[in-house]
Amino acid sequence: MGTVEQPAVVRAQGIVKRFGPTVALDHARLAVRPGEAHALVGRNGAGKSTLVSVLTGMERPDEGEVTFGDEPAPGYGDTAAWQRRVACVYQKSMVVPDLTVAENLYLNRFPGARHIRWRALREDARALLAEYGVEVDPQTRAKDLSVEQRQFVEIARALSFGARLIILDEPTAQLDAGGIDRLFAKLLELRRQGVAFLFISHHLQEVYELCDTVTVFRDARHVLTAPVADLPKEELVAAMTGDDGTAPGGDSRAAVRAPVARKAADPGGEPVLRTEGLTLEGEFDPLDLVVRPGEVLGLAGATASGNTAVGETLVGLRKPAGGQLSVRGRPVRPGSVPHAIDAGIGYVPEDRHDQGLVLGRSVAENATLTVTDQLGPYGTVLPSRTRAFAQRMITSLDIKTSGPSQPVSGLSGGNQQKVVIARALAREPSLLVAIRPTAGVDVKSKDALLGVVRDVAAAGSGAVIVSDELDDLRVCDRILAFFHGRVVAEFDSGWNDRQLVAAMEGMTEPGTNGTAGDTEDRTEGRQS
Ligand SMILES: Nc1ncnc2c1ncn2[C@@H]1O[C@H](COP(=O)(O)OP(=O)(O)OP(=O)(O)O)[C@@H](O)[C@H]1O
């Protein structure tokens, strides 16, 4: 860092933003320096996404000022001018799926041009990608890109507009370990060229690995900005939660550890779930699973390892090519979601937008979608009962909302995820299947949600957690690690991070409690 202070690439001061009665930002502030990797963290609903909307010109603040390099922000509506200053790479793709990479890169960039010279455009795209070291064929359709490639294309696109500030919203959420390493390497390279990053993440470990400065928002306000190196993780979590560190859950270890009250699975009880030879061609090999009452089983695996496909088959979203599945001894018709629900399988999907919620409907309606038959006599739904039911869920899952009647579209991402979980629990399922249940959920809510999964098991049901997140897997009694559609290792509690990560990467070590040989011996994880 030079001796002369350079102006901040972006500075926001005194930002106030209200949505009806909700104050999303209350005199919030943030400044990012050139070349800096700056993390913005906070619990679900703290105001992070709203600030991003303000910084990218998508929302006009009610009060306050945004400057770029000490110059006032462009006028609202002048999209091109905003694009020259800042870009956000969202979790949801902003590129047009059916267009090629080249077309996406030059989208909206031909003001006044009557004829687009396609050949030249492809060449320009190739040059542009090469300039930023992005190895993607510009003629690939955007929908055929991996998440990693798409993020690189979006970053290259932003830089080509001239932006020197890039906002990354949970960029690692859908990447595997190799993808994360390559992304981090790319960001480091760009920072050396003076590009600054604002990094929004609930993965505090990544904040420590990638960022030099961190800003914490809590309840719509700025609470602290500090160099990452000077801030112990406990203090960071305390700033996010408002606890002084002495209260339970106020330290980071408490936030990620498994809840203590574990009821041992009943080894003799009738299984809540049994699969025999369940298989889906091209996704996973024949699989025999047993989940007993009180047990939480983890299906660990990286992207495309087969673990997600198993989870989706259990809940009826995918039709298996063969095999059987039963819940508490009762066969379940495979490939049917209604039958799975009827049989007592509750489902928490990974993508709450595609599979989870009716955004225009209220929190109460969404939380009770699967139990409308219990909310009034003779097929009627009593609003009072719906509200009371939803209120219980709001309290037990700590959902930040103005009340049961608030539309789900107005909730922050993490709080939407809690509504999805509330809905899955509403029917008191025999088996809860959760796919990456804590994606986008803040560190403290993560603890609460995983605690809820354990409670479901403690009450005599079973649960299956499908995830590559170590924190999700920590609450499991037993874990099967998937690689290329096969179970390659099985772990009882007591595994260490290195062993499990190695298994998910397809590197099982002989002599650990998670060898492929072990798996063969245990019928409950048998693969034929
Ligand atoms: N369009 C909207 N209408 C109504 N309320 C909104 C809207 N957008 C945001 N809010 C509210 O503003 C507050 C801040 O939400 P925001 O999405 O900025 O939080 P966040 O920190 O990004 O949370 P998360 O980590 O869960 O994504 C929340 O209480 C949210 O319900």
The ligand as a MOL file (V3000), in Angstrom:
LIG
                    3D

  0  0  0     0  0            999 V3000
M  V30 BEGIN CTAB
M  V30 COUNTS 31 33 0 0 0
M  V30 BEGIN ATOM
M  V30 1 N -37.7820 -5.9270 -1.8890 0
M  V30 2 C -37.9500 -5.9810 -0.5660 0
M  V30 3 N -39.1570 -5.7640 -0.0040 0
M  V30 4 C -39.3280 -5.8070 1.3290 0
M  V30 5 N -38.3280 -6.0280 2.2150 0
M  V30 6 C -37.1100 -6.2380 1.7240 0
M  V30 7 C -36.8350 -6.2260 0.3050 0
M  V30 8 N -35.5230 -6.4640 0.1130 0
M  V30 9 C -34.9950 -6.6210 1.3430 0
M  V30 10 N -35.9290 -6.4820 2.3130 0
M  V30 11 C -35.7150 -6.5760 3.7570 0
M  V30 12 O -34.5630 -5.8380 4.0670 0
M  V30 13 C -33.8030 -6.4910 5.0810 0
M  V30 14 C -32.3860 -6.6930 4.5800 0
M  V30 15 O -32.3870 -7.7060 3.5810 0
M  V30 16 P -31.0950 -8.0950 2.7210 0
M  V30 17 O -31.5890 -8.9980 1.6270 0
M  V30 18 O -30.3580 -6.8830 2.3380 0
M  V30 19 O -30.2680 -8.9550 3.7930 0
M  V30 20 P -28.9250 -9.8050 3.6070 0
M  V30 21 O -27.9650 -9.2980 4.6320 0
M  V30 22 O -28.4940 -9.7900 2.1950 0
M  V30 23 O -29.3960 -11.2670 4.0450 0
M  V30 24 P -28.9850 -12.7660 3.5000 0
M  V30 25 O -27.6710 -13.1060 4.1020 0
M  V30 26 O -30.0630 -13.6410 4.0970 0
M  V30 27 O -29.0190 -12.7450 2.0110 0
M  V30 28 C -34.5320 -7.7890 5.3950 0
M  V30 29 O -35.2940 -7.5870 6.5770 0
M  V30 30 C -35.4210 -7.9910 4.2120 0
M  V30 31 O -36.5960 -8.6870 4.6080 0
M  V30 END ATOM
M  V30 BEGIN BOND
M  V30 1 1 1 2
M  V30 2 1 2 3
M  V30 3 2 2 7
M  V30 4 2 3 4
M  V30 5 1 4 5
M  V30 6 2 5 6
M  V30 7 1 6 7
M  V30 8 1 6 10
M  V30 9 1 7 8
M  V30 10 2 8 9
M  V30 11 1 9 10
M  V30 12 1 10 11
M  V30 13 1 11 12
M  V30 14 1 11 30
M  V30 15 1 12 13
M  V30 16 1 13 14
M  V30 17 1 13 28
M  V30 18 1 14 15
M  V30 19 1 15 16
M  V30 20 2 16 17
M  V30 21 1 16 18
M  V30 22 1 16 19
M  V30 23 1 19 20
M  V30 24 2 20 21
M  V30 25 1 20 22
M  V30 26 1 20 23
M  V30 27 1 23 24
M  V30 28 2 24 25
M  V30 29 1 24 26
M  V30 30 1 24 27
M  V30 31 1 28 29
M  V30 32 1 28 30
M  V30 33 1 30 31
M  V30 END BOND
M  V30 END CTAB
M  END
